[in-house]
Amino acid sequence: MRLDEYTKLDATALARCIRRGEITATEAAELGVRAIERVNPDLNAVIEVFEDRVEMPNARDGLLAGVPILNKDFSFSDAGRLQEMGSRLAEGYRPGFDSSSVKRLKSGGLNIIGRTTTPEFGNSGLTENLLTGVSRNPWDTACTPGGSSGGSAAIVAAGAVPIATAGDGGGSTRTPAALCGLVGLKATRGLIPVGPQKGEGGSGLTGPFAVTRTTRDCAAVLDILAGFDPGDPYRIEAAPNGYCQALTLPLDRPLRIAFSTQNWAGPKPRQSNCRAVEDVVRLLGSAGHHIEEATPVFSWDAFFDATVTVMCANLATGIDGLSRALDRPVLPGLLQTSTEASYQHGKSLSAVDLLAALGVFNDISRRFAAFFSDYDVLVLPTNVQPAQRLEAAYSCDPKSGIGAFEYQQNVYSNDHFLAPFNTTGQPSLTLPASMSPDGMPVGVQLVGTMCEERILLQLAQYLETETNWTDRRPGCHAAA
């Protein structure tokens, strides 16, 4: 198989070729490595390739057996492999266990051949750190791929591998997916286990998943990852017949779909991001769904204050735990200035502060639940604007001091439409919808009710077919 042929295949098609004997798993991994070598000098998205995993003579059983993927260097522990989390504090760290998600990916036959860049401890809306530098967007290498899963999104969009892992605590899967022209899902809270070292990620805000080029690959990864793991704090079951199966079935009724381009935080989204929502809503209306302009109402300021409390408390707890595990003190200057500010704020909080913030989250969740009693799906812009040029984006390590609230405002500056659904725990999927006037991808977000990923995937597949998105590719591409 030629490299240009390989880059056209999504994971589902590549797995089919491997099963049929048209290509071996080793040959697929070799092509993945060649593709990485071709684009990574321009993207700085891959930190390390695991050369010892390239040779895979017998593909294991599993839904996506033999397909090469890359692993985000944060939250996805791969036993014995470096996991440095974009931080000098974690340099040289090798976990001795597989996280629940990595264990399931391996059981699904996927071959993890390397790790991708992430900001320090995922604490950013772009992918930049003092350990590995700045990652770039394949549609325009002068622009950011977003964060915190920017390395994963950039390398998948560039055609090197069809899937890479990603995690989302406030938009960290969906923003990079949207800015790089990919499908990204934040699943229902608890649907994908985050064990074994914790029961919930980020007090319930954070969940693992992946970025993919196609909806059917998104469904396949969900089939591999979803479902209760013994010891989980809640029992959230996967769809009875699976998510790939759902894509073969029609929706059982017209849906009640709300849409809005009104930004809860104030600034109006760019015209390109609003137009993408309007185009998607028009397509859904022509398919027979009931469309109505509406949006949940809540206090953004109260939400933001509570989010900063929860995020910073969890960041401080994680850093202190890593410091103890590595017997490595958190000395002044070791963390980036932005991380240091958030860490110190987290250290200053009390248990009462955290519980009060979780109380705000409960109020917001109840408000959104009442809204969704009238609607099946809410269509929103994924982001306020397309990918920014790097020089216009904020720095993760500003020379002057920065406070935790000021920095977190920067982190959420393009994610206003995303973070509330980390709070409510609802499933939220972004998919490519159009291009901005300057040639950058624009994503649209579909939000559903709890455990209704099936409906989001069915809508996404319909929209993917109608827009012919998968025929497009960025300028920095492995087949170029």
Number of C-alpha atoms within 10 A of each C-alpha: 11 8 18 15 9 22 22 16 17 21 28 20 17 25 26 17 18 21 17 10 10 11 17 23 29 21 18 26 25 20 23 27 20 14 23 25 15 18 23 23 10 15 24 23 32 26 16 15 18 13 12 8 15 22 14 17 11 12 19 17 14 16 20 28 25 33 31 31 24 29 28 30 31 24 23 24 22 23 15 12 18 18 23 22 24 26 21 16 21 20 14 12 16 15 16 11 15 18 21 20 24 23 16 18 22 20 18 22 21 28 26 24 22 24 27 28 35 38 31 28 20 29 25 27 30 32 31 28 25 16 19 20 14 21 33 28 33 31 24 20 18 17 21 32 39 35 32 34 37 36 38 36 40 39 34 28 29 28 29 30 30 28 29 26 29 35 27 27 25 29 33 29 32 37 32 33 37 31 31 36 34 29 29 33 33 31 27 23 24 25 26 25 29 22 18 16 10 14 17 19 21 19 16 16 21 24 28 26 23 29 33 30 27 24 28 24 22 24 25 19 27 23 19 23 24 23 17 17 20 11 12 18 13 15 14 19 14 21 18 8 9 16 24 20 15 19 20 9 9 11 13 7 8 13 18 15 24 24 22 18 24 16 17 17 15 9 11 14 21 15 13 21 26 22 19 23 25 19 15 21 23 13 16 19 16 11 12 11 16 15 20 15 12 16 19 15 11 15 11 16 11 13 19 21 14 21 24 20 25 24 22 27 25 19 23 21 15 15 19 17 12 17 15 12 10 14 9 12 13 15 8 9 8 14 20 18 22 23 28 21 21 25 23 16 19 22 16 12 15 12 9 9 15 20 14 15 20 19 13 18 21 14 14 23 20 12 15 20 17 12 17 21 9 11 19 18 23 24 26 28 32 34 29 22 22 28 27 20 15 18 10 9 15 15 18 23 17 12 9 6 10 17 15 21 17 12 23 23 14 18 21 19 16 21 23 24 23 27 19 24 24 26 24 23 22 22 23 28 28 32 30 29 26 22 17 17 9 8 12 24 24 31 34 28 30 27 28 25 22 18 19 19 27 21 23 22 23 22 18 24 17 16 19 18 11 12 15 11 19 15 7 8 18 20 14 22 23 25 19 13
